[in-house]
C-alpha cells in the first residue's frame, strides 16, 4: 500500500474514509506470522476523494473512487480521474499473490499526457502524434506486474482532428489488440478530409518495427501515406507521383525503420501520373515492392494520345537514381507531345508512333547507360 501511495503527490492531502476488519492472532508467547495468519483475514473498504494531484508525473485535476481489499485482491470499482481536456473512468483489480491485474476503462484524455508513466527511454511513438481533441478509448488492459511479456490490451479507438508524422487526420476508428509485443487493428477507417483509408487488418510488430496490411483500400494521396510510414519508404517511392490521389488496394508488409525488408502489393488506378520525364493522364497496374526493388506489372496507360502497355523493374539499392529494366508496347502515340516531355517542348517532330521497346539494363539518371532493343513504326511523320 505504501509503495502504491508513493506514486502519488498532492498539495492538499486527499480525503479517505475506510472500514477495516481483521482477525488478530491469539495472544501467546510466540510471534505471529502476520502474512499467513492475519493478512488472509484482512477486509478493507472505503472511499478516496482528491483534488489536484500528480500520479507518476501525470497531473490531474481531481480523482475519486471506492476501494476494497479482501482475499489478497485489491479492487477499485469506480475510479474517476479528471483533467482539463477530459476524464478517465476505470475499474481495477489486482491480486497481490500472483501479481495479476486488470483494468476496464473509458478514456477521453490526451494520450501524450501519459509520457511520464514510462520509466527510462520513452517510446518513440509519442513523438509521432499531436492531438487537437482527446481520442475516445474504451477497452481492457491486463497482465502481471513484473512480467511485461504478459501485458495485453483490447480497445475500441475513435479519434478526430489529430496529426501523425506531420500528416493531418480528420477521423480514425479501429478495434485494437495488443499481446506479445504485437499490435493488431481491425475494421480500420481513416479519413483525411475527403480521402479515405480503410483496412480489414493492420498489424505492427514492435520487435521488428514492421507494419502488416490486409485488404487495405485508399483514396488518399500516396505521399501522405509514405510520409506517415517513414522516411525510407518515402524516399524509395518518391519518384512515382500522382497529381490526384489514385485508388489503391494494398496487401503485405513494410519495415518502418529502414524500409529494407518489405513485401507490398499495390493495385493502382488513377492519374494524372508522373515518373521521370513521362506524364500520362491515366494509369493502372500492379506494383510489387520487395525490399529495395519495385516491379510494375500489367501497366496500362493513356500515353500521349495513344496507349502504353508495359512491365518494369527498378533496383533502388544503387547510390544515385535507380537501375531499371522494362518491356513496353506503344500504339498510336503522338511523337511531338512525347518528345516535348522527353527532350524539348519546341521540337518540330511529328507523327503517330507505335512500337516495342525492351531495355535490358539502364540507370534513370544516365542516358548513356541505356542498353536494349526494339522496333518502331512512324506514320504521317516529320523528322
GUMIGU-897487 format. One record per residue (C-alpha): x, y, z; residue in three letters. Coordinates in steps of 0.5 Angstrom, whole numbers, plus 500, padded with zeros to 3 digits. Layout:
+-----+-----+-----+------+
:   X :   Y :   Z : type :
+-----+-----+-----+------+
:   X :   Y :   Z :  ALA :
...
+-----+-----+-----+------+
This chain:
+-----+-----+-----+------+
:   X :   Y :   Z : type :
+-----+-----+-----+------+
: 500 : 500 : 500 :  UNK :
: 506 : 505 : 502 :  UNK :
: 509 : 504 : 495 :  UNK :
: 503 : 505 : 491 :  UNK :
: 501 : 511 : 495 :  UNK :
: 508 : 513 : 494 :  UNK :
: 507 : 514 : 486 :  UNK :
: 502 : 520 : 488 :  UNK :
: 503 : 527 : 490 :  UNK :
: 499 : 533 : 492 :  UNK :
: 499 : 540 : 495 :  UNK :
: 493 : 538 : 500 :  UNK :
: 492 : 531 : 503 :  UNK :
: 486 : 527 : 500 :  UNK :
: 480 : 525 : 504 :  UNK :
: 480 : 518 : 506 :  UNK :
: 475 : 514 : 509 :  UNK :
: 476 : 507 : 511 :  UNK :
: 473 : 501 : 515 :  UNK :
: 478 : 495 : 517 :  UNK :
: 476 : 488 : 519 :  UNK :
: 481 : 483 : 521 :  UNK :
: 482 : 477 : 526 :  UNK :
: 488 : 478 : 530 :  UNK :
: 492 : 473 : 533 :  UNK :
: 491 : 470 : 539 :  UNK :
: 496 : 473 : 545 :  UNK :
: 501 : 468 : 546 :  UNK :
: 509 : 468 : 547 :  UNK :
: 510 : 466 : 540 :  UNK :
: 511 : 472 : 535 :  UNK :
: 505 : 471 : 530 :  UNK :
: 506 : 470 : 522 :  UNK :
: 502 : 476 : 520 :  UNK :
: 503 : 475 : 513 :  UNK :
: 500 : 468 : 513 :  UNK :
: 496 : 469 : 519 :  UNK :
: 493 : 476 : 519 :  UNK :
: 493 : 478 : 512 :  UNK :
: 488 : 473 : 510 :  UNK :
: 483 : 476 : 514 :  UNK :
: 484 : 483 : 513 :  UNK :
: 478 : 486 : 509 :  UNK :
: 478 : 494 : 508 :  UNK :
: 473 : 498 : 504 :  UNK :
: 473 : 506 : 504 :  UNK :
: 473 : 512 : 499 :  UNK :
: 478 : 516 : 497 :  UNK :
: 477 : 524 : 494 :  UNK :
: 483 : 528 : 492 :  UNK :
: 483 : 535 : 489 :  UNK :
: 489 : 537 : 485 :  UNK :
: 495 : 531 : 485 :  UNK :
: 500 : 528 : 481 :  UNK :
: 501 : 521 : 479 :  UNK :
: 508 : 519 : 477 :  UNK :
: 509 : 526 : 474 :  UNK :
: 502 : 526 : 471 :  UNK :
: 498 : 532 : 473 :  UNK :
: 490 : 531 : 475 :  UNK :
: 485 : 536 : 477 :  UNK :
: 481 : 531 : 481 :  UNK :
: 481 : 524 : 483 :  UNK :
: 476 : 519 : 487 :  UNK :
: 474 : 512 : 488 :  UNK :
: 471 : 507 : 492 :  UNK :
: 476 : 502 : 494 :  UNK :
: 477 : 495 : 497 :  UNK :
: 481 : 489 : 499 :  UNK :
: 480 : 482 : 501 :  UNK :
: 483 : 475 : 500 :  UNK :
: 489 : 478 : 497 :  UNK :
: 486 : 482 : 492 :  UNK :
: 485 : 490 : 491 :  UNK :
: 479 : 493 : 488 :  UNK :
: 478 : 500 : 485 :  UNK :
: 471 : 499 : 482 :  UNK :
: 469 : 506 : 480 :  UNK :
: 476 : 511 : 480 :  UNK :
: 475 : 517 : 476 :  UNK :
: 480 : 522 : 474 :  UNK :
: 479 : 529 : 471 :  UNK :
: 484 : 533 : 467 :  UNK :
: 483 : 540 : 464 :  UNK :
: 482 : 536 : 457 :  UNK :
: 477 : 530 : 459 :  UNK :
: 477 : 525 : 464 :  UNK :
: 478 : 517 : 465 :  UNK :
: 474 : 512 : 468 :  UNK :
: 476 : 505 : 470 :  UNK :
: 475 : 499 : 475 :  UNK :
: 482 : 496 : 477 :  UNK :
: 483 : 489 : 481 :  UNK :
: 490 : 487 : 483 :  UNK :
: 492 : 480 : 486 :  UNK :
: 498 : 481 : 491 :  UNK :
: 499 : 474 : 491 :  UNK :
: 500 : 472 : 484 :  UNK :
: 501 : 480 : 481 :  UNK :
: 496 : 479 : 476 :  UNK :
: 492 : 486 : 475 :  UNK :
: 486 : 488 : 470 :  UNK :
: 483 : 495 : 468 :  UNK :
: 477 : 496 : 465 :  UNK :
: 477 : 504 : 462 :  UNK :
: 474 : 509 : 458 :  UNK :
: 478 : 515 : 457 :  UNK :
: 478 : 522 : 454 :  UNK :
: 484 : 525 : 455 :  UNK :
: 491 : 527 : 451 :  UNK :
: 495 : 520 : 451 :  UNK :
: 501 : 525 : 450 :  UNK :
: 500 : 527 : 458 :  UNK :
: 502 : 520 : 460 :  UNK :
: 509 : 520 : 457 :  UNK :
: 512 : 521 : 464 :  UNK :
: 509 : 514 : 466 :  UNK :
: 514 : 510 : 462 :  UNK :
: 521 : 510 : 466 :  UNK :
: 527 : 511 : 462 :  UNK :
: 527 : 512 : 455 :  UNK :
: 520 : 513 : 453 :  UNK :
: 517 : 510 : 447 :  UNK :
: 518 : 514 : 440 :  UNK :
: 511 : 513 : 438 :  UNK :
: 509 : 519 : 443 :  UNK :
: 514 : 524 : 438 :  UNK :
: 509 : 522 : 432 :  UNK :
: 503 : 524 : 435 :  UNK :
: 500 : 531 : 436 :  UNK :
: 492 : 531 : 439 :  UNK :
: 488 : 537 : 438 :  UNK :
: 482 : 533 : 441 :  UNK :
: 482 : 528 : 446 :  UNK :
: 481 : 521 : 443 :  UNK :
: 476 : 516 : 446 :  UNK :
: 479 : 510 : 448 :  UNK :
: 474 : 504 : 451 :  UNK :
: 477 : 497 : 453 :  UNK :
: 481 : 493 : 458 :  UNK :
: 488 : 492 : 460 :  UNK :
: 491 : 486 : 463 :  UNK :
: 498 : 483 : 465 :  UNK :
: 502 : 481 : 471 :  UNK :
: 506 : 486 : 475 :  UNK :
: 514 : 485 : 474 :  UNK :
: 512 : 481 : 468 :  UNK :
: 512 : 486 : 462 :  UNK :
: 511 : 480 : 457 :  UNK :
: 505 : 478 : 460 :  UNK :
: 502 : 485 : 458 :  UNK :
: 496 : 485 : 454 :  UNK :
: 490 : 490 : 452 :  UNK :
: 484 : 491 : 447 :  UNK :
: 480 : 497 : 446 :  UNK :
: 476 : 501 : 441 :  UNK :
: 479 : 507 : 439 :  UNK :
: 476 : 513 : 436 :  UNK :
: 480 : 520 : 434 :  UNK :
: 479 : 526 : 431 :  UNK :
: 483 : 532 : 429 :  UNK :
: 490 : 530 : 430 :  UNK :
: 497 : 529 : 427 :  UNK :
: 501 : 523 : 426 :  UNK :
: 508 : 524 : 423 :  UNK :
: 506 : 531 : 420 :  UNK :
: 500 : 528 : 417 :  UNK :
: 493 : 531 : 419 :  UNK :
: 488 : 526 : 420 :  UNK :
: 481 : 528 : 421 :  UNK :
: 478 : 522 : 423 :  UNK :
: 480 : 515 : 426 :  UNK :
: 476 : 509 : 428 :  UNK :
: 479 : 502 : 430 :  UNK :
: 479 : 496 : 434 :  UNK :
: 486 : 495 : 437 :  UNK :
: 489 : 489 : 441 :  UNK :
: 496 : 488 : 444 :  UNK :
: 499 : 482 : 446 :  UNK :
: 507 : 479 : 446 :  UNK :
: 509 : 486 : 443 :  UNK :
: 505 : 486 : 437 :  UNK :
: 499 : 491 : 436 :  UNK :
: 493 : 489 : 431 :  UNK :
: 488 : 493 : 429 :  UNK :
: 482 : 491 : 425 :  UNK :
: 476 : 495 : 422 :  UNK :
: 481 : 501 : 421 :  UNK :
: 478 : 507 : 418 :  UNK :
: 482 : 513 : 417 :  UNK :
: 480 : 520 : 414 :  UNK :
: 484 : 526 : 412 :  UNK :
: 478 : 531 : 409 :  UNK :
: 475 : 527 : 403 :  UNK :
: 480 : 522 : 402 :  UNK :
: 479 : 515 : 406 :  UNK :
: 484 : 509 : 408 :  UNK :
: 481 : 503 : 411 :  UNK :
: 483 : 496 : 412 :  UNK :
: 481 : 489 : 414 :  UNK :
: 487 : 489 : 419 :  UNK :
: 493 : 493 : 420 :  UNK :
: 499 : 489 : 425 :  UNK :
: 505 : 492 : 428 :  UNK :
: 511 : 488 : 431 :  UNK :
: 514 : 493 : 436 :  UNK :
: 521 : 488 : 436 :  UNK :
: 522 : 489 : 428 :  UNK :
: 518 : 495 : 427 :  UNK :
: 514 : 492 : 421 :  UNK :
: 507 : 494 : 419 :  UNK :
: 503 : 489 : 416 :  UNK :
: 497 : 491 : 412 :  UNK :
: 491 : 486 : 410 :  UNK :
: 486 : 489 : 405 :  UNK :
: 488 : 496 : 405 :  UNK :
: 484 : 501 : 401 :  UNK :
: 486 : 508 : 400 :  UNK :
: 484 : 514 : 396 :  UNK :
: 489 : 519 : 400 :  UNK :
: 495 : 522 : 397 :  UNK :
: 500 : 516 : 397 :  UNK :
: 506 : 522 : 399 :  UNK :
: 502 : 523 : 406 :  UNK :
: 502 : 515 : 407 :  UNK :
: 509 : 514 : 405 :  UNK :
: 511 : 520 : 410 :  UNK :
: 507 : 517 : 415 :  UNK :
: 510 : 510 : 415 :  UNK :
: 517 : 513 : 415 :  UNK :
: 523 : 517 : 411 :  UNK :
: 526 : 511 : 408 :  UNK :
: 519 : 509 : 405 :  UNK :
: 518 : 516 : 403 :  UNK :
: 525 : 516 : 399 :  UNK :
: 524 : 510 : 395 :  UNK :
: 517 : 511 : 393 :  UNK :
: 518 : 519 : 392 :  UNK :
: 520 : 518 : 384 :  UNK :
: 513 : 516 : 383 :  UNK :
: 508 : 522 : 383 :  UNK :
: 500 : 522 : 382 :  UNK :
: 498 : 529 : 382 :  UNK :
: 491 : 527 : 384 :  UNK :
: 490 : 521 : 389 :  UNK :
: 489 : 514 : 386 :  UNK :
: 485 : 509 : 388 :  UNK :
: 490 : 503 : 391 :  UNK :
: 489 : 497 : 394 :  UNK :
: 495 : 494 : 399 :  UNK :
: 497 : 488 : 402 :  UNK :
: 504 : 486 : 405 :  UNK :
: 509 : 488 : 410 :  UNK :
: 514 : 494 : 411 :  UNK :
: 519 : 496 : 415 :  UNK :
: 518 : 502 : 418 :  UNK :
: 525 : 504 : 421 :  UNK :
: 529 : 503 : 415 :  UNK :
: 524 : 500 : 409 :  UNK :
: 529 : 495 : 407 :  UNK :
: 525 : 489 : 409 :  UNK :
: 519 : 490 : 405 :  UNK :
: 514 : 486 : 401 :  UNK :
: 508 : 490 : 399 :  UNK :
: 503 : 489 : 393 :  UNK :
: 499 : 495 : 391 :  UNK :
: 493 : 495 : 386 :  UNK :
: 493 : 502 : 383 :  UNK :
: 489 : 506 : 378 :  UNK :
: 489 : 514 : 378 :  UNK :
: 492 : 520 : 374 :  UNK :
: 495 : 524 : 372 :  UNK :
: 501 : 521 : 374 :  UNK :
: 509 : 523 : 373 :  UNK :
: 515 : 519 : 373 :  UNK :
: 522 : 521 : 371 :  UNK :
: 520 : 525 : 365 :  UNK :
: 514 : 522 : 363 :  UNK :
: 507 : 525 : 364 :  UNK :
: 500 : 521 : 363 :  UNK :
: 493 : 523 : 364 :  UNK :
: 491 : 516 : 367 :  UNK :
: 495 : 509 : 369 :  UNK :
: 493 : 503 : 372 :  UNK :
: 498 : 497 : 374 :  UNK :
: 500 : 492 : 380 :  UNK :
: 506 : 495 : 384 :  UNK :
: 511 : 490 : 388 :  UNK :
: 515 : 493 : 393 :  UNK :
: 520 : 488 : 395 :  UNK :
: 526 : 490 : 400 :  UNK :
: 529 : 496 : 396 :  UNK :
: 526 : 494 : 389 :  UNK :
: 520 : 496 : 385 :  UNK :
: 517 : 492 : 380 :  UNK :
: 511 : 494 : 376 :  UNK :
: 507 : 489 : 372 :  UNK :
: 501 : 490 : 367 :  UNK :
: 502 : 497 : 367 :  UNK :
: 496 : 500 : 362 :  UNK :
: 496 : 508 : 361 :  UNK :
: 494 : 513 : 356 :  UNK :
: 500 : 515 : 353 :  UNK :
: 501 : 522 : 349 :  UNK :
: 494 : 521 : 345 :  UNK :
: 496 : 513 : 345 :  UNK :
: 496 : 507 : 349 :  UNK :
: 502 : 504 : 353 :  UNK :
: 503 : 497 : 356 :  UNK :
: 509 : 495 : 360 :  UNK :
: 513 : 491 : 365 :  UNK :
: 518 : 495 : 369 :  UNK :
: 523 : 493 : 375 :  UNK :
: 527 : 498 : 379 :  UNK :
: 533 : 497 : 383 :  UNK :
: 533 : 503 : 389 :  UNK :
: 540 : 500 : 392 :  UNK :
: 544 : 504 : 387 :  UNK :
: 547 : 510 : 390 :  UNK :
: 544 : 515 : 385 :  UNK :
: 537 : 515 : 382 :  UNK :
: 535 : 507 : 380 :  UNK :
: 537 : 502 : 376 :  UNK :
: 532 : 499 : 372 :  UNK :
: 529 : 494 : 366 :  UNK :
: 523 : 495 : 362 :  UNK :
: 519 : 492 : 357 :  UNK :
: 514 : 496 : 353 :  UNK :
: 509 : 497 : 348 :  UNK :
: 507 : 503 : 345 :  UNK :
: 501 : 504 : 340 :  UNK :
: 498 : 511 : 337 :  UNK :
: 503 : 516 : 341 :  UNK :
: 504 : 523 : 339 :  UNK :
: 511 : 524 : 337 :  UNK :
: 511 : 531 : 338 :  UNK :
: 508 : 531 : 345 :  UNK :
: 512 : 525 : 347 :  UNK :
: 519 : 529 : 345 :  UNK :
: 516 : 535 : 349 :  UNK :
: 517 : 532 : 355 :  UNK :
: 523 : 528 : 354 :  UNK :
: 527 : 533 : 351 :  UNK :
: 525 : 540 : 348 :  UNK :
: 518 : 543 : 348 :  UNK :
: 520 : 547 : 342 :  UNK :
: 521 : 540 : 338 :  UNK :
: 519 : 540 : 331 :  UNK :
: 518 : 533 : 331 :  UNK :
: 511 : 530 : 328 :  UNK :
: 508 : 523 : 327 :  UNK :
: 504 : 518 : 330 :  UNK :
: 509 : 513 : 334 :  UNK :
: 508 : 505 : 335 :  UNK :
: 513 : 500 : 337 :  UNK :
: 516 : 495 : 342 :  UNK :
: 522 : 497 : 347 :  UNK :
: 526 : 493 : 351 :  UNK :
: 531 : 496 : 356 :  UNK :
: 536 : 490 : 359 :  UNK :
: 540 : 495 : 363 :  UNK :
: 540 : 502 : 365 :  UNK :
: 540 : 508 : 370 :  UNK :
: 535 : 513 : 370 :  UNK :
: 540 : 518 : 371 :  UNK :
: 545 : 517 : 366 :  UNK :
: 542 : 516 : 358 :  UNK :
: 549 : 513 : 356 :  UNK :
: 548 : 507 : 361 :  UNK :
: 541 : 505 : 357 :  UNK :
: 542 : 498 : 353 :  UNK :
: 537 : 495 : 350 :  UNK :
: 533 : 494 : 343 :  UNK :
: 526 : 495 : 340 :  UNK :
: 523 : 497 : 334 :  UNK :
: 519 : 503 : 332 :  UNK :
: 514 : 505 : 327 :  UNK :
: 512 : 512 : 325 :  UNK :
: 506 : 514 : 321 :  UNK :
: 505 : 521 : 318 :  UNK :
: 512 : 523 : 321 :  UNK :
: 516 : 529 : 320 :  UNK :
: 523 : 529 : 323 :  UNK :
+-----+-----+-----+------+
